[in-house]
Every structure is written in C-alpha cells, then in structure tokens.
Amino acid sequence: MFPSKASNFFTFLVTIFSVTRCHADLLNIMPPNFQQAMGLAHEIWHNPQVMEETGQQMIQSFQDATAKLQEDHVGIQTVFSAFNSETLSTIKTAIRGTSSRHNISAQCENDTLIFVEGLALRQTWALRMFDATGKPPSGIMNGDIHWLGKYHQCINVTAEVNVTQIDNSTHLEYPFTGQHCNLLYPLAAPGGNSSAPGQGAMGNMFALMQSLLVGMCVPSSCSALDIETVFNATLAEIAYQMNKTGNKTATGVHVQCIQQYTDWDGGAIAVMCVTSLLLLLVVIATAYDVITKQLQLMKIKMMESPHAKMYTSDNGLLQGHRVDEHTPLISDGQHTQETVNVKVRQEHGMAAKILLSFSLYTNGAKILNTTQTAGTLQCIHGVRFLSLSWVILGHTYVFAISIIGNFGDFGALIKRWTFQAIVNATFSVDSFFVMSGLLVTYLTLREMKKNEGKLNWPMYYFHRYWRLTPPYMLLIMVYVPTFKYWASGPLWPAEPDPFCKDNWWTNLLYINNVVNPDKMCVAWSWYLANDMQFFIISPLIIIPLYRSGILGTVVLLVVMLGSFIATGVISTVNDIGTSLAAQAGANGANGFDLIYIKPWCRIGPYLAGMLFGYLLYKTECKQKLHWSLVLVGWAVAAISALAVLYGLYDQFQGYPLTTGVASFYNTVSRTVWGLALGWVIYACCTGSGGFVNTILSWEGFVPLSRLSYCAYLVHPIIMMLFYLSTETVLFFSDLMVVYLFLANLVAAYGAAFLVSLVFEAPMLGMEKAIFRRGK
C-alpha cells in the first residue's frame, strides 16, 4: 500500500488469505485439492523454508484456479469434500497449539474447533458464518480496503451440535452464536505514522481512513483479545520466517468486536425518564395553550371583527355569532395581533407563562413565522442557511470518506478546480464567526445608544449562555448514553463519545478547545467554544467603539495583528499545511489542535464582522455609496473570496507551497474571507446588494435560519447514524454525493425542528417569562 509498510502489509494479506481461503466468490473456482491448500497454510506457520515461496505459490494457485474455471465448474460440495480427517486433524492441532502458546480462552478454542468441524461436515450454520466473513474484493488497488462482510447474516447464525447421550440417543445443543469482529491493520499515511483505531464514533471513522479492515464472523465466546492474539501471533510468525529478523511479537492487528445492545443500562434509562417527563410537559403545555390561550385568542378576534360586533351584547359575550365567508381571519380593527396576544398574556401568571413556553403550538408558530421586524438585517438569514448548507456538504465528504470503496478516485477528484470549494469548506465556519461578530456589535451598540451608554452586562452574558447551553447540554445528555441503542452494523461503535464521561464539564464552560482538546466531548463543539470566548471578550472592543470610533478601531486592529502574529509563528515553526487534510506539520505537529480550533488563531473573521457591525450601526443601514464605490467594493470582495477558495489549485496539481507561503495563507486567509463576506452583508443592508440581497433576503430563509443552530448540533449525529450503520462500503460519484448531501440537509433540518421545539424554544420562552425580556 505505502512503501514503508509494504512488507508488513503483504504478510498481513497472507494471513487473511490463509484464514479466508474459502472466499465466497471463489468457491466455484478453487482447485479441488483443498487439502493441499490447508496444509500449505499450516506449513506457512511452522516451516521457514515455505515462507520464501509463499507469495509465488499464492499467485500460481489463483492462476491455476482461473484456468480450471475454463475447463469445468467446481462447486462448493467439491471444495469442502477435500476436508478429510487428516486435514481436520491438522487444523485442530494448529488451533490447539496457538491456544496453548498464547493463552486463548478454553471456551473460544473449543467453539472454534466446533466451527471448523462444522465447515468440514458442510453444515449450513458453519457455511453461513464463513460466508459472512469479509473477502478481498476487486478494486483493492483503487482503495477498496474495507471488507465488511455480512453483519446481520453473521449475528443471526446459531451453531447446532448433535450430542450423543449414554443411551445412544441424540439431541441438539446450541453452544454459541455468530459474532462480528473487525480486524484492522493500520497503514501509515504518507509522511505519517500508523495509527490504532480511535475512540468513539468519530474516532472510529477517522481511524478507518488509514486501516485495512476485514469483518470476521467468529464464535460469540471469543473475545477481541483472543482474536487479536491469534492474528498477531500468526502475523509475527510469518514476518519472522520471511525476514529472519526481529522477534515473534507483533501488535499490528487491532480487533474490535461489535457488541449488540438489547438491555438498556442505567444511564440510558435515566435519560429516557427525563426525556419522557420533558415530552409530557410539552404535551400538557400544548393542551393548556390550545384550551386557554388559543381559544381565548380566537374569541377576542371574533369580538373585534366588524361582523362580530353586530352579535355582541353589552357584557362582551357573543350572542348568536355566526361565521360566514365575510368573516375575516385576522381582525382589521384597531388591535393588532400583538395587542391581542398581550391581552391574553396579561391574564396568565408567572407559572402559566413558564408552562406556555413549552407549547408546541406557540413554539412551532414562532419558528415557522416569516415576519421580520423593522431594523432586521434580513440578508443574514440567507447567509446563515447557505453557510450551514456548506458545512453539511463538507461533512458529507469527510464523514463518508472512511467507508468508501473507491478512495483512489479522490486523487483525480481533488485536482478538479470545482472541488476546491469542498477542500476549503472550512471557511463556512468563518462565515458564522463573521455573522456572530457583526450582530453582537450592531445590536449591542444600538442597545447602548438607546440606554445612553448603559447596559445590563450580567444579563448580556447570561442571555448568551442561556441561549446556547440548554439545547447543547440536553442534546449531549440524550446522544451520549443512548446512541449505541439507535442502530447496529459492522462499524457500530460501543461508545459514541467516550471522552464525554470525564470532559463534559469543559463543554459546559466552553473551554473544550483549549482544555484537553485531544479528548474533546462532541468533537464539532469546538466552534461553540470559540464563539463563546469571542463573545466574552467582545465588550473590550465594543465599549471603546461606542466611546470613540477611532479608539475602538485601533483596539480591534491590535487584536487582529496579535492573531496574525500568533498564527504565522505557529504555522511556520511547525510547518503546518494550508488545508485541513494536510495540516500534519513537522515532528507530528497537529494543525487541527495548534491552529484550527484555537481562538487566538480563529478570531480574525469575528473581528472583521465586528468592524462591519460598527459601520452598520454608525450609518443606521442608510448610507448610500456612489455606484463606482459599490462596484469597486463588490469587485474586491469577489476577487478576494475567489482567491481564498481557489488560490490553492496549483498545490493540488503537484506544485506544493513553501513554508513561508503556506504560513502567510494560514495567517490571513480566514480574515480576508471575513472581510469579503462582511462587505456582502454591509452592501445588502445599505441598499447596494442588488439581486444578491433579493436572494439572501428571501423570507423562506427565515425559519431555516432560526433552525441553523440546532441543525449544526445534530447533523454530525445524523451522518454517523447512517454511515456507521451501513453494511456495505459506498462508492462515491458526483450524483451519489448530491443525493447524500440533500438527504443529510433535509434530515438535519427536520431533526433540528424537533430539537428546537422541545429543547431550544422552551428555554428561550422561560427566559422571557422569568426576566420579562421583550416586554
């Protein structure tokens, strides 16, 4: 595969081919002398003289088998008829020898012998187990190195053994079932080191990118350690005999046995109880809302209708009211909808208002409402939705790349200029930093102006924390303990996020990008940590901007300069590459940990957003620029954004950047992107956006924009649910990616709608009810 591992990779294939000699696809072309083949496998293990000729013999064996196929048809019965007592004895002896030398469990040894004997006797259950084991397919040289086998076929097998009693009567016993285990042989990436399988769902996915995987169907009594010991011992023996150097200990093969979860543990049960209580509260709140508030709201509407007044008595009760085609759905009288809502709210106490914050009826209406109040930066909704769509598109590739069967095609794919927008999809996250910095500056400065420079700073921080944290923590509460019960498959993880047990508190404090970042709970939450950290320090820039534009701008530029210096130095010293996929620097430096998730390297776009937020505040979104300045602004923004996205094209054509150029790109590219996007938002908000503003301000983006936060939280979980439960590898094509992207996008926003209804919107409603926000 890779030159540095070629020898070990070949020896591992020898082992795999020896164990999976009865390739289900080759059963009809194997030579009839199967006994000789099994004897060869035994000699490979024990006879040094055989080792030097093993490779040529394997090649010749397959050539002979192909020639034989042209002469006659050799069926499965012929193949297994070669199992005679002598062959069976040889195999059993080898198994017992391995067990005694390497401390394999007695039950595993016994059940493995039963399995081998079942194969020799051509018993259906044994053949099904063997058939469910992964086999080398076509396309290995094109990257098809994940041979998953048939998971459900394996776990549905039950061994059947005829046991003879003293009185010569027989009965069936069922000593074990099939168990699916994955053998992973780590392969060194170019310029890197081999890696053991990672921990958790995402760890497994990224480890698969660098590993040969073979799905094995083995007796359920065998542990992962038993199987790993057998294969490593065999691999070490082969390598030792071939090279005549080193020792006979190898740790190249890692084994993961897929557990089947049927009985829920205490943590999952507790989560389900809490979630059930929350759902019950939602049902009660919705019923209360419909019975009290909504019916009363309809009554008030009808009373205020001109047609209803003719049927209303002096005491305000409807007398003989009828509804016909002339009755308006919404009153055109003196009271607006908001006035009516206020009337209804005034009749509810604090407890009732808190209960109503959980109503599906009210929350659903708020989420799906496309009405925008005066002063809203309407184009933000379109930018937010499109940016998250870009995030999901990039993750569609990243999450699936570990289980594709044509990884070799990526060499040609990555050279296409159109693919640069995928390679650089990480700039979509910077778009969110821009919007966050712009909005917090614009809205805070407006609030300070309204209150003559004063602001309730404790509530400033509390509102932000309360806005983000409850849905974030509730999602972790549901996802981590219960994810393993959602599905099953050959790649299904035992624990989706094992680091959450010890490091959840770093997420709660939004410091998980700087404290134990290598053991991060919910790996995609690094963005939330950065955004919160930027928000915390934002008053240090906003207050000077309010006092003096020049002073505030100087402070902002100093912070930006400091970020440039830090990023440039870190990138140069560690020789960090330009793209996330190539950010493995010198001496194993990890560009993801050193630059990508660190706030001092990612604050540039946030500062760019703050700058344009200040400009919108000062101009009150009313500044009209001369057409020539608008044209120059759009040209500079477009050229800058395109340079950032497509400027690395030559690097993927075989012209690598020098360390200095790569460091410069890492230093300024994200801030340049932030400034370009900041101009787009500024131009759209001040009437210079043209058709771009028309598209971005489409009212259909409004509810999608509201759901973007929850969609960001849930979309990786949805992708892992699909990719890790699949039983076959995927073969990527442009059409396949488009299909997967649209499916991921729709599923993410559908799930986000439910999460927002139950987790997010109620918490915001509670805050308004308790602190009387928005009064």
Order of alpha helices (4+ residues) and beta strands (2+ residues): alpha-alpha-alpha-alpha-alpha-alpha-alpha-alpha-beta-alpha-beta-beta-beta-alpha-beta-alpha-beta-alpha-alpha-alpha-alpha-alpha-alpha-alpha-alpha-alpha-alpha-alpha-alpha-alpha-alpha-alpha-alpha-alpha-alpha-alpha-alpha-alpha-alpha-alpha-alpha
